[in-house]
Amino acid sequence: MLGSWWLISIIIGLLVTVWVIYDIVKNQKDMRTSKKVLWILVAFLFGVVGAIAYYLIVKRKG
């Protein structure tokens, strides 16, 4: 039972990380390269929390 919750959380983490990377590469044309690299690292290191931060800081601003 506990193993299935871990698997679900890992899959969700991977999905949101892929979403952040996709959004940065495709939709953030005016963002500097250094910021893109920083947000990709945040997405890899922090997963869902990084994706929420990206949404609140970048997506809602624009």
C-alpha positions as a Markdown table, in Angstrom:
| # | Residue | x | y | z |
|---|---|---|---|---|
| 1 | Met | 0.0 | 0.0 | 0.0 |
| 2 | Leu | 2.7 | 2.5 | 1.0 |
| 3 | Gly | 4.7 | 1.6 | -2.1 |
| 4 | Ser | 1.9 | 2.6 | -4.4 |
| 5 | Trp | 1.8 | 6.1 | -2.8 |
| 6 | Trp | 5.5 | 6.5 | -3.4 |
| 7 | Leu | 5.1 | 5.5 | -7.0 |
| 8 | Ile | 2.2 | 7.9 | -7.5 |
| 9 | Ser | 4.2 | 10.8 | -5.9 |
| 10 | Ile | 7.3 | 10.0 | -8.0 |
| 11 | Ile | 5.2 | 10.0 | -11.2 |
| 12 | Ile | 3.5 | 13.3 | -10.3 |
| 13 | Gly | 6.9 | 14.8 | -9.5 |
| 14 | Leu | 8.3 | 13.7 | -12.9 |
| 15 | Leu | 5.2 | 15.1 | -14.7 |
| 16 | Val | 5.4 | 18.5 | -13.1 |
| 17 | Thr | 9.2 | 18.6 | -13.8 |
| 18 | Val | 8.6 | 17.8 | -17.4 |
| 19 | Trp | 5.8 | 20.5 | -17.6 |
| 20 | Val | 8.1 | 23.2 | -16.2 |
| 21 | Ile | 10.9 | 22.3 | -18.6 |
| 22 | Tyr | 8.5 | 22.2 | -21.6 |
| 23 | Asp | 7.0 | 25.5 | -20.6 |
| 24 | Ile | 10.4 | 27.2 | -20.2 |
| 25 | Val | 11.7 | 25.9 | -23.5 |
| 26 | Lys | 8.6 | 26.6 | -25.6 |
| 27 | Asn | 6.8 | 29.6 | -24.0 |
| 28 | Gln | 9.5 | 31.6 | -22.3 |
| 29 | Lys | 11.2 | 33.1 | -25.3 |
| 30 | Asp | 12.1 | 36.4 | -23.6 |
| 31 | Met | 13.5 | 34.8 | -20.5 |
| 32 | Arg | 17.3 | 35.0 | -20.2 |
| 33 | Thr | 19.2 | 31.8 | -20.6 |
| 34 | Ser | 20.6 | 32.0 | -17.0 |
| 35 | Lys | 17.0 | 32.2 | -15.6 |
| 36 | Lys | 15.9 | 29.3 | -17.8 |
| 37 | Val | 18.8 | 27.2 | -16.4 |
| 38 | Leu | 18.0 | 28.3 | -12.9 |
| 39 | Trp | 14.3 | 27.3 | -13.2 |
| 40 | Ile | 15.1 | 24.0 | -14.7 |
| 41 | Leu | 17.4 | 23.2 | -11.8 |
| 42 | Val | 14.7 | 24.3 | -9.4 |
| 43 | Ala | 12.3 | 21.9 | -11.1 |
| 44 | Phe | 14.7 | 19.0 | -10.9 |
| 45 | Leu | 15.7 | 19.6 | -7.3 |
| 46 | Phe | 12.4 | 20.5 | -5.8 |
| 47 | Gly | 9.8 | 18.8 | -8.0 |
| 48 | Val | 6.3 | 19.8 | -7.1 |
| 49 | Val | 7.3 | 22.6 | -4.8 |
| 50 | Gly | 9.6 | 24.0 | -7.6 |
| 51 | Ala | 6.7 | 23.8 | -10.1 |
| 52 | Ile | 4.4 | 25.6 | -7.7 |
| 53 | Ala | 7.0 | 28.3 | -7.2 |
| 54 | Tyr | 7.5 | 28.6 | -11.0 |
| 55 | Tyr | 3.8 | 28.9 | -11.5 |
| 56 | Leu | 3.4 | 31.6 | -8.8 |
| 57 | Ile | 6.4 | 33.6 | -9.8 |
| 58 | Val | 6.6 | 33.3 | -13.6 |
| 59 | Lys | 3.3 | 32.2 | -15.0 |
| 60 | Arg | 1.0 | 34.4 | -13.0 |
| 61 | Lys | 3.2 | 37.4 | -13.5 |
| 62 | Gly | 3.0 | 37.2 | -17.3 |
